[in-house]
């Protein structure tokens, strides 16, 4: 949609009325709902698209059913470097960077990856004395079933780690089911790879796209996604 004018009016409570006038043959688009993030443009698009899709703006969101968090902080990323080995087998978590994730696939061990100026074929993080409490807690959570989401991509790219074998690197996000049910995570991963979510990804976050069309994923985008009817499962907000 090519937007020429946007009107924002405060409605009752925290709701905002949004009116967009376009030149793509659609004409006027309107919607009403709460603005939940700091990016007003993203929130305005979400409100009008929710109405266009026949969704309820206050419906169940991903963040209400699943736990969403950054896989690793920048500080943990630098700390982890000292505990990384290049080993195909053995103990330790397989480090999964954004570049090793395609929709539904992990290229760990199939493609070389670069991590903090070092190249690895089989990057694996092994627990050892000297790990900080923060990184130890991160590894404990990584042992659970989860979805690892690429932090920079053309479309939404996720990998379902059924057995808790991978550790997402910095710039990736991890999504957990509070009850660690792989079937719920699989259904969610399929939804994240749907054309509908890809359209939202481009419309809401496309403004931060880099050269080549790669777009930066955000935690707020993931948590605010409306879940499909009957597939939201049980859970809580992280």
C-alpha positions as CSV (number, residue, x, y, z in Angstrom):
1,X,0.0,0.0,0.0
2,X,1.4,3.4,-1.0
3,X,0.3,5.8,1.8
4,X,-0.2,9.5,1.1
5,X,-1.8,10.7,4.3
6,X,-2.2,9.2,7.8
7,X,-4.6,10.4,10.4
8,X,-4.3,9.4,14.1
9,X,-7.1,10.3,16.5
10,X,-7.2,9.4,20.2
11,X,-10.2,7.2,20.9
12,X,-11.5,5.9,24.2
13,X,-8.9,4.7,26.7
14,X,-5.7,3.7,25.0
15,X,-7.2,3.1,21.6
16,X,-6.1,5.1,18.6
17,X,-8.2,5.6,15.4
18,X,-6.1,5.2,12.3
19,X,-7.1,6.4,8.8
20,X,-4.8,5.9,5.8
21,X,-5.4,7.3,2.3
22,X,-3.6,5.5,-0.4
23,X,-3.0,5.6,-4.1
24,X,-2.9,1.9,-4.8
25,X,-6.5,1.5,-5.7
26,X,-7.5,0.5,-2.2
27,X,-8.6,3.9,-1.2
28,X,-9.3,4.5,2.5
29,X,-8.2,2.1,5.2
30,X,-9.3,2.5,8.8
31,X,-8.8,0.7,12.0
32,X,-8.9,1.2,15.8
33,X,-6.8,-0.3,18.5
34,X,-4.1,0.2,21.2
35,X,-0.6,1.3,20.2
36,X,1.7,-1.1,22.1
37,X,5.1,-0.2,20.8
38,X,7.2,2.9,20.4
39,X,7.2,2.8,16.6
40,X,3.9,4.6,15.7
41,X,4.2,3.7,12.0
42,X,4.5,0.0,12.7
43,X,1.6,0.2,15.1
44,X,-0.6,2.1,12.7
45,X,0.0,-0.5,10.0
46,X,-0.8,-3.3,12.4
47,X,-4.1,-1.7,13.4
48,X,-5.4,-1.2,9.8
49,X,-4.1,-4.6,8.6
50,X,-5.7,-6.4,11.6
51,X,-9.1,-4.9,10.5
52,X,-8.5,-5.7,6.9
53,X,-7.8,-9.3,7.7
54,X,-10.9,-9.5,9.9
55,X,-8.8,-10.0,13.0
56,X,-9.5,-8.6,16.4
57,X,-6.8,-6.1,17.4
58,X,-7.1,-7.3,21.0
59,X,-6.9,-11.0,20.1
60,X,-4.4,-13.5,21.4
61,X,-0.8,-12.5,20.6
62,X,2.3,-14.6,20.4
63,X,3.8,-13.0,23.5
64,X,0.7,-14.0,25.5
65,X,1.1,-17.7,24.7
66,X,4.9,-18.1,24.3
67,X,8.1,-16.9,25.9
68,X,10.1,-14.6,23.5
69,X,13.6,-13.5,24.3
70,X,16.9,-12.5,22.6
71,X,19.0,-15.7,22.4
72,X,22.1,-13.9,23.7
73,X,23.3,-10.5,24.7
74,X,26.3,-8.7,23.2
75,X,28.2,-9.3,26.4
76,X,27.4,-13.0,26.5
77,X,28.4,-13.2,22.8
78,X,32.0,-12.0,23.6
79,X,32.2,-14.2,26.6
80,X,31.1,-17.3,24.7
81,X,33.9,-16.8,22.2
82,X,36.4,-18.2,24.7
83,X,34.4,-21.4,25.1
84,X,33.7,-22.1,21.5
85,X,35.3,-25.1,19.8
86,X,35.2,-26.4,16.2
87,X,33.9,-29.9,16.8
88,X,31.4,-31.9,14.8
89,X,30.6,-34.3,17.7
90,X,30.9,-34.4,21.4
91,X,29.3,-32.4,24.2
92,X,28.2,-28.8,24.0
93,X,25.5,-26.7,22.3
94,X,25.6,-26.1,18.5
95,X,25.9,-22.4,18.0
96,X,23.3,-21.2,15.5
97,X,24.0,-17.9,13.9
98,X,21.5,-15.9,11.7
99,X,23.4,-16.9,8.6
100,X,22.9,-20.6,9.4
101,X,19.1,-20.4,9.5
102,X,16.7,-20.9,6.5
103,X,13.0,-21.4,6.8
104,X,12.7,-24.8,8.6
105,X,16.4,-25.6,8.1
106,X,19.7,-25.4,10.0
107,X,22.9,-25.3,8.0
108,X,25.1,-26.0,11.1
109,X,27.9,-28.2,9.9
110,X,27.0,-27.7,6.3
111,X,28.2,-24.1,5.9
112,X,31.1,-22.3,7.4
113,X,30.1,-19.4,9.6
114,X,32.0,-16.4,10.9
115,X,31.7,-15.5,14.5
116,X,33.6,-12.5,16.0
117,X,36.3,-12.6,13.3
118,X,36.8,-16.4,13.5
119,X,35.6,-19.0,11.1
120,X,33.9,-22.3,12.2
121,X,32.6,-25.3,10.4
122,X,31.1,-26.9,13.5
123,X,30.8,-24.1,16.2
124,X,30.0,-25.7,19.5
125,X,29.9,-24.1,23.0
126,X,31.1,-26.3,25.8
127,X,30.3,-25.7,29.4
128,X,33.4,-25.2,31.5
129,X,34.6,-23.5,34.7
130,X,34.7,-19.7,34.2
131,X,31.3,-19.3,32.6
132,X,29.4,-16.4,34.1
133,X,26.1,-17.0,35.9
134,X,24.3,-15.2,33.1
135,X,25.7,-17.4,30.4
136,X,25.1,-20.5,32.5
137,X,21.4,-19.5,32.8
138,X,21.3,-19.0,29.1
139,X,22.6,-22.5,28.5
140,X,20.1,-24.0,30.9
141,X,17.2,-22.4,28.9
142,X,18.8,-23.4,25.6
143,X,18.4,-27.0,26.6
144,X,14.7,-26.7,26.1
145,X,12.7,-27.2,22.8
146,X,12.5,-23.9,21.1
147,X,12.3,-21.9,17.8
148,X,15.4,-20.0,16.8
149,X,14.5,-17.0,14.7
150,X,17.0,-15.3,12.4
151,X,17.7,-11.7,13.3
152,X,18.4,-10.4,9.7
153,X,16.7,-11.9,6.7
154,X,14.5,-11.2,3.5
155,X,11.6,-13.2,5.0
156,X,10.9,-14.6,8.4
157,X,13.4,-17.5,8.9
158,X,13.0,-20.0,11.8
159,X,14.5,-23.3,12.9
160,X,12.6,-25.7,15.2
161,X,15.1,-27.1,17.7
162,X,13.1,-30.0,19.0
163,X,15.6,-31.4,21.4
164,X,17.3,-28.3,22.7
165,X,20.6,-29.0,21.0
166,X,21.3,-25.5,19.7
167,X,22.2,-22.1,21.2
168,X,21.1,-19.1,19.3
169,X,23.8,-16.6,18.7
170,X,23.6,-12.8,19.3
171,X,21.0,-11.1,17.0
172,X,18.8,-14.2,17.0
173,X,15.6,-14.7,19.0
174,X,14.4,-17.8,20.9
175,X,10.8,-18.7,21.4
176,X,9.8,-21.2,24.1
177,X,6.5,-22.9,24.9
178,X,6.0,-22.7,28.7
179,X,5.2,-26.4,28.7
180,X,7.9,-27.4,26.3
181,X,5.6,-29.0,23.8
182,X,7.3,-29.5,20.4
183,X,4.0,-29.8,18.6
184,X,2.9,-26.3,19.7
185,X,6.3,-24.9,18.6
186,X,6.0,-26.7,15.2
187,X,2.6,-25.2,14.6
188,X,3.9,-21.8,15.5
189,X,6.9,-22.2,13.2
190,X,4.6,-23.0,10.3
191,X,2.6,-19.9,11.1
192,X,5.8,-17.7,11.2
193,X,6.7,-19.0,7.7
194,X,3.3,-18.2,6.3
195,X,2.8,-15.6,3.5
196,X,0.6,-13.6,5.9
197,X,3.4,-13.2,8.5
198,X,5.9,-12.4,5.7
199,X,3.7,-9.6,4.4
200,X,3.5,-8.2,8.0
201,X,7.3,-8.5,8.3
202,X,7.8,-6.4,5.2
203,X,5.1,-3.9,5.9
204,X,6.0,-3.3,9.5
205,X,9.8,-3.7,9.5
206,X,10.7,-3.1,5.9
207,X,11.7,0.5,6.7
208,X,14.8,-0.8,8.4
209,X,15.9,-3.0,5.4
210,X,19.5,-3.0,4.5
211,X,21.2,-3.3,1.1
212,X,20.0,-6.5,-0.6
213,X,16.6,-6.3,1.1
214,X,17.6,-7.9,4.4
215,X,15.3,-6.7,7.3
216,X,16.1,-6.6,11.0
217,X,13.8,-8.7,13.2
218,X,12.6,-7.3,16.5
219,X,11.3,-8.8,19.7
220,X,8.2,-6.5,19.7
221,X,7.2,-7.7,16.2
222,X,7.3,-11.3,17.3
223,X,5.4,-10.8,20.5
224,X,2.7,-8.7,18.9
225,X,1.8,-11.2,16.1
226,X,-1.8,-12.3,16.2
227,X,-2.0,-16.1,16.4
228,X,-4.3,-18.1,14.1
229,X,-7.6,-19.2,15.6
230,X,-7.4,-22.6,17.3
231,X,-3.6,-22.7,17.1
232,X,-2.5,-20.4,19.9
233,X,-2.0,-23.1,22.5
234,X,-1.3,-22.2,26.1
235,X,1.4,-20.0,27.6
236,X,2.5,-16.8,29.1
237,X,4.4,-13.6,28.3
238,X,8.1,-13.7,28.8
